[in-house]
Amino acid sequence: MAKPNYSFEKRQRELAKAKKKAEKEAEKAARKRAGQPADAQDDADADEGNETTPSAD
């Protein structure tokens, strides 16, 4: 049976992590260029489901 190559697996995990981080930073920079604060996207998503309806008080 072949011996597992742990260093290759670790390197692949590190590359995936670095790629994900770079994508997140690029997305954050794009939002900043568009004039939105960093958390505005999350707030906008949360507000879509919370439509205001008149309460019957």
N, C-alpha and C positions, 0 to 999 in steps of 0.2 A: 504494500500500500504506500502511496506517495505521502511525503511529509507536507503538512500544511505550511504555506508561506505567509506567516503572520505579518511580516513587514509589508508585503504587498497589500494585504487586506487593510492594514492600518493606514497606509498611504492613500488608498482609495477612499477611506472614511474621511481623512483629512482634506482631500481634494473636494469631496462632496460638501463638506462643511464650509470650506472656503468659497465655493461656488454659490452656495445658499446665502452666505454673508454678503458677497459682492452683489447679488441680485437684490437683496434687501436694501443695501446702501444706494443702489442705482434707483430703486423705486422711491426711496426717501428723497433723493436729490431731485427726481422728476416732480414729486409733489411740491417740493420747495420752490422749484422754478415756476410751477403753476400758481404759486401764491397761496397755497394752502398750508396751514400748520401741519406738523408731523402727525398729530393725532386727529386731524379733521376727518380723515377717511374713516377711521374707526367710529367717530362720533356720528358721522353721516349714516353709516350702516346701522347703528343702533337706533337712530331717530326714525328710520324708515318704517320700522315695525311698531312705533309708538305714535300712531295718529291720534290727535286730540279729538275727543268727542265731548259734547256738553254733558255735564253731570246733572243728575236729577236730584239736586239738593232742596 
